[in-house]
Amino acid sequence: MNEDYDISTDGRKKIENGEKFFSLGNVVWITNLDNPKRQEKIILYKEYNEIEFPKYDNYDGIEVSKVANIPFDFNGVMGVPITFLDKYNPDQFEIIGIDRPLLFELKGKSSRFYLNGKELYARIAIRNKQL
């Protein structure tokens, strides 16, 4: 058995035949290969309103805090959590970019999305293709 490293989290380690294995937790394989999951549409039921979906301080787009809350009637750019990627249907949505430095251009410079002066967790910028 290799003793060169220690796995401190008991619930994530496994030893089989003297070999140590470590669970990585939530790991997702993202691909552009066609599969049935990519054809499933996200059911949209929320109606857009300015209170529930505020505009970003530094980008012309709105904040959607949960993928399940994507409004069905908003035509512009929306920032959604990165968990959107495992629900992404290319026939339903266009991915514009991501709000991390060097990956997305905001008002001429790299930045992250801000709301009421506070930096948000990573967001994927999307647009509904069906409007």
Secondary structure as the mmCIF struct_conf table of DSSP 4:
data_model
#
loop_
_struct_conf.conf_type_id
_struct_conf.id
_struct_conf.beg_label_comp_id
_struct_conf.beg_label_asym_id
_struct_conf.beg_label_seq_id
_struct_conf.end_label_comp_id
_struct_conf.end_label_asym_id
_struct_conf.end_label_seq_id
BEND BEND1 ASP A 4 ASP A 4
HELX_RH_3T_P HELX_RH_3T_P1 ASP A 10 ARG A 12
STRN STRN1 LYS A 13 GLU A 16
TURN_TY1_P TURN_TY1_P1 ASN A 17 GLY A 18
STRN STRN2 GLU A 19 PHE A 22
BEND BEND2 GLY A 25 ASN A 26
BEND BEND3 LEU A 33 LEU A 33
HELX_RH_3T_P HELX_RH_3T_P2 PRO A 36 GLN A 39
HELX_LH_PP_P HELX_LH_PP_P1 GLU A 40 LEU A 44
STRN STRN3 LYS A 46 LYS A 46
HELX_LH_PP_P HELX_LH_PP_P2 GLU A 47 TYR A 48
TURN_TY1_P TURN_TY1_P2 GLU A 50 GLU A 52
BEND BEND4 PHE A 53 PHE A 53
HELX_LH_PP_P HELX_LH_PP_P3 PRO A 54 PRO A 54
STRN STRN4 LYS A 55 LYS A 55
HELX_LH_PP_P HELX_LH_PP_P4 TYR A 56 TYR A 56
BEND BEND5 ASP A 57 GLY A 61
STRN STRN5 ILE A 62 GLU A 63
BEND BEND6 SER A 65 LYS A 66
HELX_RH_3T_P HELX_RH_3T_P3 VAL A 67 ASN A 69
STRN STRN6 PRO A 71 PRO A 71
TURN_TY1_P TURN_TY1_P3 PHE A 72 ASP A 73
BEND BEND7 GLY A 76 GLY A 76
STRN STRN7 VAL A 77 PRO A 81
HELX_RH_3T_P HELX_RH_3T_P4 ILE A 82 LYS A 87
TURN_TY1_P TURN_TY1_P4 PRO A 90 GLN A 92
STRN STRN8 PHE A 93 ILE A 98
BEND BEND8 ASP A 99 ARG A 100
TURN_TY1_P TURN_TY1_P5 PRO A 101 LEU A 103
BEND BEND9 PHE A 104 PHE A 104
STRN STRN9 GLU A 105 LEU A 106
TURN_TY1_P TURN_TY1_P6 LYS A 107 GLY A 108
STRN STRN10 LYS A 109 SER A 110
STRN STRN11 TYR A 114 LEU A 115
TURN_TY1_P TURN_TY1_P7 ASN A 116 GLY A 117
STRN STRN12 LYS A 118 GLU A 119
HELX_LH_PP_P HELX_LH_PP_P5 LEU A 120 LEU A 120
BEND BEND10 TYR A 121 TYR A 121
HELX_LH_PP_P HELX_LH_PP_P6 ALA A 122 ALA A 122
STRN STRN13 ARG A 123 ASN A 128
TURN_TY1_P TURN_TY1_P8 LYS A 129 GLN A 130
#
